[in-house]
Amino acid sequence: MKAVEIKNLSFKYEEETSFVINNLSLTVEKGEFLCVLGENGSGKSTLARLINGLLPCTDGEIKVLGVSTKNKANLYEVRKNVGMVFQNPDNQMVATIVEDDIAFGPENLGVPPAEIGERIDFALKATDMEAFRYHQGQRLSGGQKQRIAIAGALAVKPQILILDESTAMLDPKGRREVLSVVKKLNEEGITVIAITHYMDEAVMADRVIIMHRGEIVKQGTPHEIFSLGSELSAYGLEVPRAVYIKNELKKAGLPISDNVLTENELSLELCKLFQKV
């Protein structure tokens, strides 16, 4: 069974005349880490909300784990299996204390109290936030708040986790914290769909798609997408800094591997080269 199947999806907001999503088809495999890139207005955040049933699917069809979102009776089942983490963690906090905030989702699903405790334990451990169980959420750092937001989504026990620009408001340290947790969750079997405009976040994905004006214009592995180089500027994107530096060094004649995608990989590659000198 596929995690997500989208066929001929089109969508426009009531006040708009043009389509935000235009005849889009996409399949996401179970356990896949998919990164959706695109400039503002490309339709990527709208796509996330359509998958989770937060927006109605009227033209085309979306199936989540085989369940169609077109039938309103299915939306409870869909949202139970799709966890959403949005851009601003402050907007997602509903309780003062961390454990109460994480418990909110399971409580609304009617999960028995004993099991809610187990789910809180699981979510805190998965996000490395066990030490903050009784802390006040508003006193945490941005990265810590976002990890609690992820923990709240995990407490519902979703099979799919969608991150909609979830690192956009974080500093570099906070972004690293959140991305580390997301990568670990994916390795443990959760399907991840990461919506972002940060090219360097696409490095950890299995597959990358680029959206432009509501359509998928490019897709492939991170290496294949980054190899497009200056062509990405047509979609308001640039290659990650490490890839740009690698390309410039290769032009200068240094024998650097094409597989280098991150700053750490670039540093290791340069160290190897200098050791040979």
C-alpha positions in Angstrom: 0.0 0.0 0.0 1.2 3.5 -0.9 1.5 6.1 1.8 0.0 8.8 -0.4 -1.5 8.6 -3.9 -2.5 11.8 -5.6 -4.2 11.7 -9.1 -5.0 14.8 -11.2 -5.4 17.1 -8.3 -6.4 20.7 -8.9 -7.3 23.3 -6.3 -8.1 27.0 -6.0 -9.2 29.1 -3.1 -12.7 30.6 -3.3 -11.5 34.1 -3.6 -8.9 33.3 -6.3 -9.5 32.9 -10.1 -6.4 30.8 -10.8 -5.5 27.3 -9.6 -3.0 27.0 -6.7 -2.6 23.3 -7.6 -2.9 22.4 -11.2 -3.5 18.8 -12.3 -0.9 17.3 -10.0 -0.2 13.6 -9.7 2.2 12.2 -7.1 2.9 8.9 -5.2 4.7 8.7 -1.9 5.9 5.3 -0.8 5.6 4.1 2.7 8.8 4.8 4.7 9.9 7.4 2.1 11.5 10.7 3.0 10.1 13.2 0.4 11.2 16.8 0.3 9.0 19.3 -1.5 10.8 22.4 -2.6 9.5 25.6 -4.1 9.4 29.4 -3.8 6.6 31.2 -2.0 3.3 30.8 -3.9 4.4 27.5 -5.6 1.5 25.6 -3.9 3.6 23.4 -1.6 1.9 24.4 1.6 -1.5 24.0 0.0 -0.5 20.5 -1.0 0.3 19.6 2.6 -3.1 20.8 3.8 -4.9 18.9 1.1 -3.1 15.7 2.0 -4.2 16.0 5.6 -7.7 17.0 4.7 -7.5 20.5 6.2 -8.5 21.7 2.7 -11.2 19.9 0.7 -10.2 17.8 -2.2 -12.8 18.6 -4.9 -11.0 18.1 -8.2 -9.0 14.9 -8.5 -8.3 12.5 -5.7 -6.0 12.0 -2.7 -5.7 8.6 -1.0 -3.8 8.4 2.3 -2.9 4.8 3.1 -5.6 3.8 0.7 -8.3 6.0 2.2 -9.8 8.8 0.1 -9.9 12.3 1.5 -12.9 13.2 -0.7 -15.3 11.4 1.7 -15.7 13.6 4.8 -16.5 10.5 6.8 -12.9 9.4 6.2 -11.2 12.6 7.5 -11.0 11.3 11.1 -9.0 8.3 9.9 -6.8 10.3 7.6 -5.9 12.9 10.3 -5.2 10.1 12.8 -2.6 8.8 10.4 -1.1 12.1 9.3 0.7 14.2 11.8 1.2 17.9 10.9 3.9 20.2 12.2 3.6 23.9 11.1 6.0 26.8 10.9 5.3 28.6 14.2 5.5 26.3 17.2 3.9 28.9 19.5 0.7 28.6 17.4 0.6 24.9 18.1 0.9 24.9 21.8 -2.5 24.4 23.6 -1.3 23.8 27.2 1.1 25.4 29.6 3.0 22.3 30.6 4.8 20.1 28.0 3.2 16.8 28.9 -0.3 18.3 28.9 0.4 19.7 25.4 1.5 16.4 24.1 -1.5 14.7 25.6 -3.9 17.0 23.8 -4.1 15.0 20.6 -4.6 11.5 22.1 -7.2 12.9 24.6 -9.2 14.2 21.6 -9.0 10.8 20.0 -10.5 9.2 23.1 -7.3 7.3 24.0 -7.5 5.7 27.5 -5.6 7.6 30.2 -3.1 4.8 30.8 -2.2 4.6 27.1 -1.9 8.4 26.9 0.9 8.2 29.5 2.6 5.6 27.4 2.3 7.8 24.3 3.7 10.8 26.1 6.7 8.7 27.2 7.1 7.4 23.6 6.9 10.9 22.0 9.3 12.5 24.5 11.8 9.8 24.0 11.5 9.9 20.2 12.3 13.7 20.2 14.9 13.6 23.0 12.8 15.8 25.2 12.3 13.6 28.2 14.0 16.1 30.5 11.5 18.8 29.7 8.3 16.8 30.5 7.2 19.2 33.3 8.6 22.4 31.9 6.5 25.3 30.7 6.4 25.2 27.0 6.7 29.0 26.4 10.0 29.0 28.3 11.7 26.7 25.8 13.9 27.7 22.9 12.5 27.8 19.4 14.1 24.4 18.5 12.8 22.8 21.7 9.3 24.1 21.1 9.3 22.7 17.6 10.5 19.3 18.9 7.6 19.4 21.4 5.3 20.1 18.4 6.7 17.0 16.7 6.2 15.1 19.9 2.6 16.2 20.0 2.1 14.9 16.4 3.8 11.6 17.3 1.6 11.0 20.3 -1.3 10.4 17.9 0.8 7.6 16.5 0.7 8.7 12.8 2.3 6.7 10.0 3.0 9.9 8.0 4.6 13.1 9.3 4.3 16.3 7.3 6.5 19.3 8.2 5.2 22.5 6.6 8.1 25.0 6.7 8.7 23.7 10.3 12.3 25.1 10.5 11.6 28.5 8.9 11.5 30.4 12.2 14.4 28.6 13.8 18.1 29.6 14.1 20.7 27.2 12.7 21.1 25.2 16.0 17.3 24.8 16.3 17.1 23.7 12.6 19.8 21.0 13.2 18.0 19.8 16.3 14.6 19.4 14.5 16.1 17.8 11.4 18.1 15.3 13.4 14.8 14.2 15.1 13.0 14.0 11.8 15.7 11.9 10.2 15.7 9.5 13.1 12.0 9.1 12.9 12.2 8.3 9.2 14.8 5.7 9.8 12.4 4.1 12.3 9.8 3.7 9.6 7.7 6.9 9.6 7.0 8.4 6.2 8.1 12.0 6.1 7.0 14.7 3.7 9.0 17.9 4.4 7.8 21.1 2.8 10.6 23.7 2.7 12.5 26.3 0.7 15.8 25.5 2.4 17.8 23.6 -0.2 20.2 22.1 2.3 17.3 20.4 4.1 16.7 18.3 0.9 20.0 16.6 1.4 18.6 14.0 3.8 15.6 13.1 1.5 15.2 10.0 -0.6 13.5 12.0 -3.3 13.0 15.7 -4.0 10.3 17.4 -6.0 10.2 21.0 -7.1 6.9 22.7 -7.4 6.3 25.8 -9.5 3.0 27.5 -10.1 1.1 24.5 -8.7 2.8 21.9 -10.8 5.7 19.4 -10.2 8.4 20.6 -12.6 11.4 18.5 -11.5 11.9 15.5 -9.3 14.8 13.1 -8.5 17.4 12.3 -5.9 19.0 15.2 -4.0 22.1 14.8 -6.2 20.1 14.9 -9.4 18.3 18.0 -8.3 21.4 19.8 -7.2 23.1 18.9 -10.5 20.6 21.2 -12.2 22.8 24.1 -11.0 21.7 27.5 -12.4 18.6 26.0 -13.9 17.1 26.1 -10.3 17.0 29.9 -10.4 14.0 29.7 -12.7 12.1 28.3 -9.7 13.5 30.7 -7.2 16.0 28.2 -5.8 19.7 27.9 -5.4 22.0 24.9 -4.8 23.1 24.5 -1.1 26.3 26.4 -0.2 28.4 23.2 0.2 27.4 22.1 -3.3 28.1 25.5 -4.8 31.6 25.5 -3.2 32.2 21.9 -4.4 31.3 22.9 -7.9 33.6 25.9 -7.9 36.5 23.9 -6.5 35.9 21.2 -9.2 36.0 24.0 -11.9 39.4 25.0 -10.4 40.7 21.5 -10.9 40.4 19.9 -7.5 39.3 16.2 -7.7 36.3 16.4 -5.4 33.7 13.6 -5.4 30.4 14.4 -7.1 28.7 12.7 -4.1 29.5 15.6 -1.7 26.3 17.3 -0.7 26.8 18.7 2.8 29.3 21.0 4.6 30.5 18.1 6.7 31.1 15.9 3.6 32.9 18.8 1.9 35.2 19.3 5.0 36.1 15.6 5.1 36.8 15.6 1.3 39.1 18.6 1.6 40.9 17.1 4.6 41.6 13.9 2.5 42.9 16.0 -0.4 45.2 18.1 1.8 46.6 14.9 3.5 47.7 13.8 0.1 49.6 17.0 -0.6 
